[in-house]
Amino acid sequence: MKKKILLTGCAGFIGSNFVKTIACRSDVKSLYDFDIVDALTYAGRLENIQPDLDKNPHLAFYKIDIRDDKKINELFLERNYSGVIHFAAESHVDNSIKNPNIFVETNVLGTLNLLNASVKLFKDNKDFKFLHVSTDEVYGTLHEEEPAFTEEHKIQPNSPYSASKASSDLLVRAYYETFKLPTLITRCSNNYGPYQFPEKLIPLMISKAQKNEKLPVYGDGRNIRDWIYVDDHNEGVWVVFSKGKTGEVYNLGGNSEMRNIDVVKTILRELGKSEELISYVTDRPGHDWRYAMDFSKAKKELGWEPKIDFRTGIKKTVEWYL
Ligand SMILES: NC(=O)c1ccc[n+]([C@@H]2O[C@H](COP(=O)([O-])OP(=O)(O)OC[C@H]3O[C@@H](n4cnc5c(N)ncnc54)[C@H](O)[C@@H]3O)[C@@H](O)[C@H]2O)c1
């Protein structure tokens, strides 16, 4: 009997790539059917996954908002899932500064609805698993010389987005401790790759440079992020879901720390455009200085590590956007 897994938020960037590279892999689809739930917010586009839905009968799509606890409960009871991989979220830090409430509604209360529905199914299925996709941003910020975040680092979010993700991480942990729900949390660094909504740094810069528009770079552009190609992240999510120890958190990182300005200059070089397009703008309030991930736990326990270096990944990404 094939198991049925619920995927949330897979009309968005990371989830749509997960559908293509993991959920449609022959070894995976021989064992699992997947239901995809997405509210199709501004960041979710059905066209990202429509070709995959058309070609693959083991995939089904439901337009449902995870904030709607009644619909979520009905769906869980009707479809009787063996597990959940939860990508859905409001994900853009700038939006969370303008309108924090929806971040709490979707990221915290939406996650709570999924946890409550999962507890009910777990009562009759002890193999049930809930994987929550989280972010390095819950750890806050690092100085230039500090060691990378480990899973033991304190949770110290600085934006409404990261605070809402940290809150949902804590709820997931609490459901493991209180209800014994088998949970897993992945915390990953900055992703890049195809199908990302052009509000985030890399697709925004590519699309503006293509049109010879000014490229807005926050502050002095020296903030540091650890970049991971989206396929490496999704492989990590699947490895953690398949082999991770429940109740645990696993950091996933790209081994590729770069200053924002260097990312922008690389994109301009790839496109053959002038650095004169760069325009420094007022910094984002509370802008974290540096993120860096220590993923030695995932490497040691699960044999996972990123495979795609930034030069290769950014070439593929620029080509896709062109
Ligand atoms: N992008 C990154 O660099 C990164 C890094 C680490 C972790 N993450 C996490 O990975 C997950 C996916 O991120 P992404 O970059 O693909 O985000 P995204 O914004 O591209 O996609 C989010 C998806 O969730 C859906 N969604 C939003 N609110 C919903 C709701 N109330 N009900 C149902 N669906 C809803 C959207 O329609 C969209 O399809 C998020 O949980 C994010 O916190 C992202």
The ligand as an SDF file (V2000), in Angstrom:
LIG
                    3D

 44 48  0  0  0  0  0  0  0  0999 V2000
   13.3390   30.9460    0.6360 N   0  0  0  0  0  0  0  0  0  0  0  0
   14.2990   30.6790    1.5070 C   0  0  0  0  0  0  0  0  0  0  0  0
   15.4520   31.0790    1.3130 O   0  0  0  0  0  0  0  0  0  0  0  0
   14.0100   29.8490    2.7270 C   0  0  0  0  0  0  0  0  0  0  0  0
   15.0680   29.4460    3.5500 C   0  0  0  0  0  0  0  0  0  0  0  0
   14.7980   28.6370    4.6430 C   0  0  0  0  0  0  0  0  0  0  0  0
   13.5060   28.2510    4.9310 C   0  0  0  0  0  0  0  0  0  0  0  0
   12.4640   28.6830    4.1450 N   0  0  0  0  0  0  0  0  0  0  0  0
   11.1120   28.2250    4.4660 C   0  0  0  0  0  0  0  0  0  0  0  0
   10.7110   27.3740    3.4100 O   0  0  0  0  0  0  0  0  0  0  0  0
    9.3000   27.4610    3.2180 C   0  0  0  0  0  0  0  0  0  0  0  0
    8.9830   27.7840    1.7780 C   0  0  0  0  0  0  0  0  0  0  0  0
    9.5990   29.0320    1.4490 O   0  0  0  0  0  0  0  0  0  0  0  0
    9.4980   29.6450   -0.0200 P   0  0  0  0  0  0  0  0  0  0  0  0
   10.6750   30.5120   -0.2160 O   0  0  0  0  0  0  0  0  0  0  0  0
    9.2040   28.5790   -1.0070 O   0  0  0  0  0  0  0  0  0  0  0  0
    8.2090   30.5640    0.1490 O   0  0  0  0  0  0  0  0  0  0  0  0
    7.2260   31.1510   -0.9630 P   0  0  0  0  0  0  0  0  0  0  0  0
    6.7380   32.4460   -0.4030 O   0  0  0  0  0  0  0  0  0  0  0  0
    7.8480   31.1180   -2.3060 O   0  0  0  0  0  0  0  0  0  0  0  0
    6.0210   30.0840   -0.9960 O   0  0  0  0  0  0  0  0  0  0  0  0
    5.1200   29.9720    0.0570 C   0  0  0  0  0  0  0  0  0  0  0  0
    3.9240   29.1750   -0.4270 C   0  0  0  0  0  0  0  0  0  0  0  0
    3.0030   29.0440    0.6820 O   0  0  0  0  0  0  0  0  0  0  0  0
    1.6990   29.3590    0.2380 C   0  0  0  0  0  0  0  0  0  0  0  0
    0.9260   29.9200    1.3640 N   0  0  0  0  0  0  0  0  0  0  0  0
    1.1520   31.0920    2.0020 C   0  0  0  0  0  0  0  0  0  0  0  0
    0.2060   31.2810    2.9560 N   0  0  0  0  0  0  0  0  0  0  0  0
   -0.5990   30.1890    2.9300 C   0  0  0  0  0  0  0  0  0  0  0  0
   -1.7330   29.7930    3.6670 C   0  0  0  0  0  0  0  0  0  0  0  0
   -2.2510   30.5760    4.6230 N   0  0  0  0  0  0  0  0  0  0  0  0
   -2.3020   28.6120    3.3800 N   0  0  0  0  0  0  0  0  0  0  0  0
   -1.8120   27.7990    2.4070 C   0  0  0  0  0  0  0  0  0  0  0  0
   -0.7420   28.1480    1.6510 N   0  0  0  0  0  0  0  0  0  0  0  0
   -0.1360   29.3210    1.9050 C   0  0  0  0  0  0  0  0  0  0  0  0
    1.8850   30.3760   -0.8850 C   0  0  0  0  0  0  0  0  0  0  0  0
    0.7570   30.4330   -1.7440 O   0  0  0  0  0  0  0  0  0  0  0  0
    3.1450   29.8480   -1.5590 C   0  0  0  0  0  0  0  0  0  0  0  0
    2.8100   28.8920   -2.5480 O   0  0  0  0  0  0  0  0  0  0  0  0
    8.8100   28.5210    4.2100 C   0  0  0  0  0  0  0  0  0  0  0  0
    8.3140   27.8620    5.3530 O   0  0  0  0  0  0  0  0  0  0  0  0
   10.0660   29.3130    4.5560 C   0  0  0  0  0  0  0  0  0  0  0  0
    9.9870   29.8560    5.8470 O   0  0  0  0  0  0  0  0  0  0  0  0
   12.6920   29.4710    3.0510 C   0  0  0  0  0  0  0  0  0  0  0  0
  1  2  1  0
  2  3  2  0
  2  4  1  0
  4  5  1  0
  4 44  2  0
  5  6  2  0
  6  7  1  0
  7  8  2  0
  8  9  1  0
  8 44  1  0
  9 10  1  0
  9 42  1  0
 10 11  1  0
 11 12  1  0
 11 40  1  0
 12 13  1  0
 13 14  1  0
 14 15  2  0
 14 16  1  0
 14 17  1  0
 17 18  1  0
 18 19  2  0
 18 20  1  0
 18 21  1  0
 21 22  1  0
 22 23  1  0
 23 24  1  0
 23 38  1  0
 24 25  1  0
 25 26  1  0
 25 36  1  0
 26 27  1  0
 26 35  1  0
 27 28  2  0
 28 29  1  0
 29 30  1  0
 29 35  2  0
 30 31  1  0
 30 32  2  0
 32 33  1  0
 33 34  2  0
 34 35  1  0
 36 37  1  0
 36 38  1  0
 38 39  1  0
 40 41  1  0
 40 42  1  0
 42 43  1  0
M  CHG  2   8   1  16  -1
M  END
$$$$
